[in-house]
Amino acid sequence: MISKTNNWLKKLGPGLLFAGAAIGVSHLVQSTRAGANFGFGLIWALVLIHIVKYPFFQFGPRYATATGESLLDGYKKLGKGVLQTYFILNLATMFTIQAAVTIVTAGLAANLFGITTNPVIWSIIITLICFSLLVIGKYKLLDNLMKLIIITLTISTLAALTIAYFNTDTTVNFTQILPKGSVEVGFLIAFLGWMPAPLDVSIWQSLWAIEKQKDNTIKFNTKQAIFDFNIGFAGTLILGICFVSLGALIMFNSGETFSGSAVEFSQQLIQLYTKNLGTGMYIFIAAAAFTTMFSTTLTTLDASPRAMTKAFDLLTNKSYKNIYWFWISFLAIGTIAILLFFMSEMGVLIKIATILSFLTAPFYAIINFLLISGKHTPKQWRPSTPIKLLSWFGILFLIGFSIWYLFSL
């Protein structure tokens, strides 16, 4: 039985890396805030955006394992301009995204380890640790570490939610809400932009799937890749609902609001758990939350440079031996620079990055769909009619919602 379980877990990989990258700011921060501000009123948005984005994320590992090449290779086949657009968009947002996940991780580290409450110092330490781990362990370390992290987080979150539900005196109201007003609509767009993750994470998925195929000890074909992705994707939805529920049960109508400070917010976040599980569980909960954000910081620090390396090679028609290390160093240095010199503007930068992620989602949705449906994908792995219909619905939804947002400014 244990042997079968180990073999099953060994076959999982990119899907859990997706979950590790996704279950970060979008869940610990945005979902909890959604529950605190709107109660259970935005559950509709959480479920709908998962349905809408599902096919476009799934096309990443599907295309990679069916063709043996990444989505970026496919983008070039659709036209060099498509790949150039991706390169520019990623270059414009990767530093802010990395800074956003790092500063939340730093706040949790400050609460867990003490030593100093300065989030910038912790951010530098965390960035250097992640950099070192990727130099030493590379993809294999990511693959193995993520399985432990996701299992730990899932168990602790479900336990906290169960106890919170039975301990709360709050009347549970599932009336759904459509936010109105520029502030509320802005929050909704940011929430949807990073829930469960920006659509360009599908590119990371394709790159991780190719890395997984290099493991000769397992069979990682297209069917397995789609199953693997579905496991990770389902996990992001379940945990997203859990974090919205925690915010709703404990913070909604309580008169409390979340702090804008990374350290203070992290303290409040941990208290969401300890208030119900007891102060004796503080160390375990703080460790689980920190590990979750640390995994996001680690996966994003690996994925953006990996994607930029591939895109640069394709754009220049040349393979550079150590360019991955250039991009990862560039990202690490840029992230630290933002945290050192633009810390006071972090809120604005994160808002811009999340909104940009949503407004660019139609671009990624359309090109992923064109690629997986066209001649560059083997016929047997092109999407079925239901998935095609869902894709068209998703594209129209993302375009329509973006237009609605722009006109509501």
C-alpha positions in Angstrom: 0.0 0.0 0.0 2.8 2.4 1.0 4.7 1.5 -2.2 1.7 2.2 -4.4 1.2 5.6 -2.6 4.8 6.5 -3.1 4.6 5.6 -6.8 1.5 7.6 -7.2 3.1 10.7 -5.6 6.2 10.2 -7.6 4.2 10.6 -10.8 2.8 13.9 -9.6 4.9 16.9 -10.4 4.1 20.0 -12.5 0.5 20.1 -11.2 1.7 20.4 -7.6 4.2 23.0 -8.7 1.3 24.9 -10.2 -0.5 24.6 -6.9 2.7 25.7 -5.0 3.0 28.8 -7.3 -0.7 29.6 -7.2 -1.4 29.1 -3.5 0.3 32.2 -2.3 -0.7 35.8 -2.4 -4.0 34.9 -4.2 -5.0 32.6 -1.4 -3.4 33.7 1.8 -3.8 37.4 1.1 -6.5 38.0 -1.5 -8.9 35.2 -0.6 -8.7 36.0 3.1 -9.4 39.7 2.4 -12.3 38.7 0.1 -13.9 36.8 3.0 -13.1 39.6 5.5 -14.6 42.3 3.3 -17.5 40.5 1.6 -18.2 37.4 3.7 -19.1 34.5 1.4 -20.3 36.9 -1.2 -17.5 36.4 -3.7 -17.5 32.6 -3.7 -19.2 32.9 -7.1 -16.2 34.9 -8.5 -13.8 32.3 -7.1 -15.5 29.3 -8.6 -16.3 31.1 -11.9 -12.7 32.3 -12.5 -11.4 28.7 -11.9 -13.9 27.4 -14.5 -13.0 30.2 -16.9 -9.2 29.8 -16.7 -9.1 26.0 -16.4 -8.7 25.1 -20.1 -6.0 27.7 -20.7 -3.9 26.5 -17.8 -4.4 22.9 -18.8 -3.2 23.6 -22.4 0.3 24.1 -21.0 1.1 20.6 -19.9 -1.1 19.2 -22.6 0.8 20.9 -25.4 4.2 20.2 -23.8 3.8 16.5 -23.4 2.0 16.0 -26.7 4.7 17.9 -28.7 7.8 17.7 -26.6 8.2 21.5 -26.6 7.0 24.4 -24.5 4.2 26.8 -25.1 6.9 29.4 -26.0 8.1 27.3 -28.9 4.5 27.2 -30.0 4.1 31.0 -29.6 7.0 31.5 -32.0 5.3 29.2 -34.5 2.2 31.5 -34.3 4.4 34.4 -35.1 7.5 36.1 -33.7 5.4 39.1 -32.6 3.4 36.8 -30.2 6.6 35.7 -28.5 8.0 39.3 -28.4 4.7 40.5 -26.7 5.1 37.8 -24.1 8.7 38.7 -23.5 7.8 42.4 -22.9 4.8 41.6 -20.7 6.8 39.2 -18.5 9.7 41.6 -18.2 7.3 44.4 -17.1 5.6 42.4 -14.3 8.1 39.7 -13.1 9.9 41.9 -10.6 6.7 43.2 -9.0 5.2 39.8 -8.7 8.4 38.4 -7.2 8.6 41.3 -4.7 4.9 40.8 -3.8 5.3 37.1 -2.9 8.7 37.8 -1.2 7.4 40.5 1.1 4.5 38.4 2.4 6.9 35.5 3.0 9.2 38.0 4.9 6.3 39.1 7.1 5.5 35.5 8.0 9.2 34.8 8.7 9.4 37.8 11.0 6.5 36.4 13.0 7.8 32.8 13.0 11.5 33.3 13.7 11.7 36.7 15.4 15.3 38.0 15.1 14.1 41.1 13.3 10.8 42.6 12.2 12.4 44.4 9.3 10.6 42.8 6.2 13.3 44.1 3.8 16.1 42.3 5.6 14.0 39.1 5.7 13.2 39.5 2.0 16.9 39.7 1.2 17.6 36.6 3.3 14.7 34.6 1.7 15.7 35.6 -1.8 19.3 34.5 -1.2 18.1 31.2 0.4 15.8 30.5 -2.6 18.6 31.3 -5.0 20.9 28.9 -3.3 18.4 26.1 -3.2 17.8 26.4 -7.0 21.5 26.5 -7.7 22.0 23.3 -5.6 18.7 21.3 -6.1 17.3 22.6 -9.4 14.0 21.1 -10.6 14.2 17.8 -8.7 14.2 19.7 -5.4 11.2 21.7 -6.4 9.3 18.6 -7.4 10.0 16.7 -4.1 9.6 19.7 -1.8 6.2 20.7 -3.2 4.5 17.4 -2.4 5.3 17.8 1.3 4.3 21.4 1.4 0.9 21.0 -0.3 -0.1 18.1 1.9 0.9 19.9 5.0 -1.0 23.1 4.0 -4.1 21.2 3.0 -4.4 19.3 6.3 -3.7 22.4 8.5 -6.1 24.6 6.5 -9.0 22.1 6.5 -8.5 21.6 10.2 -8.6 25.3 10.9 -11.7 25.8 8.8 -13.6 22.9 10.5 -12.9 24.2 14.0 -13.7 27.8 13.0 -17.0 26.7 11.6 -18.0 24.9 14.8 -16.7 27.6 17.1 -18.2 30.7 15.3 -21.3 32.5 16.5 -21.6 34.2 13.1 -24.7 33.5 11.0 -23.4 32.0 7.7 -24.9 34.0 4.8 -24.2 32.7 1.3 -25.9 35.6 -0.5 -23.6 36.4 -3.5 -22.5 40.0 -4.1 -21.5 41.9 -7.3 -19.2 44.7 -6.0 -20.0 48.3 -7.0 -17.9 51.4 -6.8 -14.3 51.8 -8.1 -12.6 50.5 -5.0 -14.7 47.4 -4.7 -14.5 46.7 -8.5 -10.7 47.3 -8.4 -10.5 44.7 -5.6 -12.6 42.2 -7.6 -10.4 42.6 -10.7 -7.2 42.2 -8.6 -8.8 39.1 -7.0 -9.7 37.6 -10.3 -6.3 38.5 -11.9 -4.3 36.4 -9.5 -6.9 33.7 -8.8 -5.8 31.0 -8.9 -2.8 32.5 -10.8 -2.0 34.8 -13.7 -2.6 32.9 -17.1 1.0 33.2 -18.1 1.7 30.5 -15.4 0.5 28.1 -18.1 3.9 28.7 -19.8 5.6 27.7 -16.5 3.5 24.5 -16.5 4.7 23.6 -20.0 8.4 24.1 -19.0 8.0 22.1 -15.8 6.2 19.3 -17.8 9.2 19.0 -20.1 11.5 18.8 -17.1 9.3 16.1 -15.6 9.6 14.1 -18.8 13.3 14.0 -18.4 12.9 11.7 -15.4 13.5 8.3 -16.9 12.2 6.5 -13.8 8.5 7.3 -14.5 6.2 7.5 -17.4 4.9 11.1 -17.8 2.8 11.1 -20.9 0.0 13.6 -21.9 -2.7 11.6 -20.2 -0.7 11.6 -16.9 0.2 15.3 -17.3 -3.5 16.2 -17.6 -4.4 14.1 -14.5 -1.4 15.6 -12.6 -2.6 19.1 -13.5 -6.2 18.4 -12.5 -5.0 17.3 -9.0 -3.1 20.5 -8.5 -5.9 22.7 -10.0 -8.6 21.1 -7.8 -6.4 21.8 -4.8 -6.2 25.5 -5.6 -10.0 25.8 -5.8 -10.6 23.9 -2.6 -8.0 25.9 -0.6 -9.3 29.1 -2.2 -12.7 28.4 -0.8 -11.2 27.5 2.6 -9.3 30.9 2.8 -12.4 32.9 1.8 -14.4 31.0 4.4 -11.8 31.6 7.1 -11.9 35.3 6.4 -15.7 35.3 6.4 -16.1 33.3 9.6 -13.6 35.2 11.7 -13.1 38.7 10.2 -16.4 39.6 8.4 -18.5 42.2 10.4 -16.0 41.9 13.2 -14.9 45.6 13.0 -11.3 44.4 12.3 -9.5 45.2 9.1 -6.3 43.8 7.7 -3.1 45.9 8.0 -1.2 47.0 4.9 2.1 46.2 6.7 3.5 42.8 5.7 4.5 41.9 9.2 1.3 43.1 10.9 -0.8 41.4 8.2 1.0 38.1 8.6 0.4 38.3 12.4 -3.3 38.8 11.8 -3.3 36.0 9.3 -1.8 33.5 11.8 -4.2 34.7 14.4 -7.1 33.6 12.1 -5.9 30.0 12.8 -4.8 30.3 16.4 -8.0 32.0 17.5 -9.8 28.7 16.7 -7.1 26.1 17.1 -5.6 27.5 20.2 -2.3 29.4 20.9 -0.5 26.1 21.4 -0.8 25.5 17.7 0.8 28.9 16.8 4.2 27.4 15.8 2.7 24.8 13.6 0.3 27.2 11.9 3.0 29.9 11.4 5.3 27.3 9.9 2.6 26.0 7.5 1.8 29.6 6.3 5.4 30.5 6.0 6.2 27.3 4.1 3.3 28.0 1.7 4.6 31.4 0.8 8.2 30.2 0.8 7.2 27.6 -1.8 5.5 30.4 -3.9 8.6 32.5 -3.7 10.8 29.6 -4.6 8.7 28.5 -7.6 8.3 32.0 -9.0 12.0 32.6 -8.7 12.6 29.5 -10.8 9.8 29.9 -13.3 10.2 33.4 -14.5 13.9 33.1 -15.3 13.3 29.7 -16.9 10.6 31.3 -19.2 12.8 34.3 -20.0 15.7 32.0 -20.8 13.6 30.0 -23.3 12.0 33.1 -24.8 15.4 34.8 -25.3 16.9 31.7 -26.9 13.9 31.5 -29.3 14.0 35.2 -30.2 17.7 35.2 -30.9 17.8 31.8 -32.5 20.7 30.8 -30.3 21.2 28.8 -27.1 23.2 30.5 -24.4 24.9 28.2 -21.9 24.5 30.1 -18.6 21.7 32.6 -19.4 19.3 31.0 -16.9 21.7 32.1 -14.1 21.8 35.6 -15.6 18.0 35.8 -15.5 17.6 34.4 -12.0 20.3 36.8 -10.8 18.7 39.7 -12.6 15.3 38.8 -11.0 16.8 38.4 -7.5 18.7 41.7 -7.7 15.7 43.6 -9.2 13.4 42.2 -6.5 15.7 43.3 -3.7 16.1 46.8 -5.4 12.3 47.2 -5.5 12.0 46.3 -1.8 14.9 48.6 -0.8 13.9 51.7 -2.8 10.2 51.4 -3.6 8.9 49.7 -0.4 6.4 52.6 0.2 4.9 52.1 -3.2 4.5 48.3 -2.9 0.7 48.5 -2.5 0.4 50.4 -5.8 2.9 48.2 -7.6 1.1 45.0 -6.5 -2.3 46.5 -7.6 -0.9 47.4 -11.0 0.6 43.9 -11.4 -2.6 42.1 -10.4 -4.8 44.3 -12.7 -2.3 43.9 -15.5 -2.4 40.2 -15.0 -6.2 40.2 -15.5 -6.2 42.7 -18.5 -3.6 40.5 -20.3 -5.5 37.3 -19.6 -7.4 37.4 -22.9 -4.1 37.6 -24.8 -2.8 34.4 -23.2 -6.2 32.7 -23.4 -6.5 33.3 -27.2 -3.0 32.3 -28.1 -3.1 29.1 -26.0 -6.4 28.2 -27.6 -5.2 28.8 -31.1 -2.0 26.8 -30.5 -3.7 23.8 -28.9 -6.5 23.7 -31.5 -4.3 24.2 -34.6 -1.9 22.2 -36.8 1.0 22.5 -34.3 -0.7 20.1 -31.9 -1.2 16.3 -32.7 -4.8 15.8 -33.7 -5.5 13.3 -30.9 -4.5 15.8 -28.2 -6.5 18.8 -29.6 -9.3 19.8 -27.2 -12.7 18.1 -27.3 -15.9 20.0 -28.3 -16.9 20.7 -24.6 -13.4 22.1 -23.9 -13.6 24.2 -27.0 -16.9 25.6 -26.0 -15.6 26.3 -22.5 -12.6 28.0 -24.0 -14.8 30.3 -26.1 -16.9 31.1 -23.1 -13.7 31.8 -21.1 -12.3 34.1 -23.8 -15.5 36.1 -24.1 -15.8 36.3 -20.3 -12.2 37.6 -19.9 -12.6 40.2 -22.7 -16.0 41.3 -21.4 -14.9 41.6 -17.8 -11.8 43.6 -18.9 -14.0 46.1 -20.9 -16.4 46.4 -17.9 -13.5 47.2 -15.6 -12.0 49.8 -18.0 -15.3 51.6 -18.3 -15.8 51.5 -14.5 -12.6 53.4 -13.8 
